[in-house]
Amino acid sequence: MYELNYDLQICEQCETCDCLVNCQYLDFDLKSAKIEKQNILMGRDSKVLDECVTCYACEEYCPNDNHPFYLIVERQEEKGILPAPAPITKQQIIMMQPRGTITPAQVRPPVINMCYFPMLTGCIRGKLYEGASYIVGSDIFCNVMWLHFAKNSIIRERLPRMIDNIWSHYLRDSGVNELVCFHDECFGTFTQLATAFGIDVPFKSIHLFEYLSKKLDALQDQIQPVNAKVAYQRPCSNRLVPETQHWVDNIFQRIGIERVEREYDRENALCCGQVFRAHQRDELADDVQRRNLDDMQQAGANYCVFNCPACFFTLAEAVSERGIFPILMSDLCQLAFEKGT
């Protein structure tokens, strides 16, 4: 069984306890944070285990890259503390399981991994994806979502199989060793989560935003500035790979976009709220969504830009009702080439 790469001593010696002090959903001062962190380390009961909203943010807040969030989820599962009701968790485990129907296929680079979202394959079009292949389906699902359900065991069980499916059914025999991850979920899984659990990944993962930045550079003489003000809805899974965030600003600059200044952005980003509803914490979901949408509207955004499909499906209608147009990052970039056509 794959084990979490976690150094208990690092957390014991931590003086700042940023993982809990900086939490946007739990209220701890440094003294209480240290007490709760010690309880978690020792496997004792903790308020954190009962009240964590599984937003992933403490993975980013930790200055030591010591995976505090993964440890929280480990402890929740050990103690049988399910963030979501057991029937919902069981249903999701069954619904999202691999089907075993994958068929080997030849692909050519760039290969775009669409994970479990066939409804978004229409995004792979136009000049930005000319000549690209894509792969999609339940048998290559990254499985990072089980962090929201305190089910690291499902990740350990399924992720190695998903990685092998990608490699042995698509990339290896096609002579391809790079995979462009359309979603933060997949990129974070292959580059950070897999490493944390000692799971080998035989291919190189490229974040969509890095890919788009390079394509925009290559096509810069054809870009027509979009000239819009946007709010960016940062997905929770990007907390696993915050080093990718600079590409968001790079992309916006290249296509003539202004990223509005607002309270709930960057490290202070709020979740879309869908996970809170799965946890049956509707009042929290309503509050977080209201504050987030108010913030976008007051900042003067006319687009809300998404990269996570779950965030998009959760908030698209709500932002539209505020007079803000919901759009995926990939489609926003397409506007720079489709204007006037």
PyMOL commands that set and color helices and strands:
alter all, ss='L'
color gray80, all
select helices_A, chain A and resi 8-13+18-21+30-41+47-51+57-61+68-79+86-95+118-123+127-129+138-140+144-149+152-174+184-196+208-218+220-222+236-240+242-244+246-254+266-268+274-278+282-298+309-321+329-338
alter helices_A, ss='H'
color red, helices_A
select strands_A, chain A and resi 111-113+133-135+178-181+204-207+228-233+257-259+303-306+325-328
alter strands_A, ss='S'
color yellow, strands_A
deselect
rebuild
show_as cartoon
